[in-house]
């Protein structure tokens, strides 16, 4: 059952992260990003990759919270 719940969390989060990545980087150029006033020392591909995993992690946390709140108290 936990494998199924993990897929309920990971797969929708993956899809949302992919869409969010497309929207964000359609509007933002990774070479224009700065961290504490200095340009990022990362390639475009590294910024795309890191951003995707951050988006995926945040959307997985949201999906996990939703799944946790949907569990009946008798299963906890």
Secondary structure, DSSP 8 states (H G I E B T S, - for coil): -HHHHHHHHHHHHHHHHHHHHHHHHHH--GGG-EETTEE--S-HHHHHHHHHHHHHHHHHHHHHHHHHHHS-GGG-
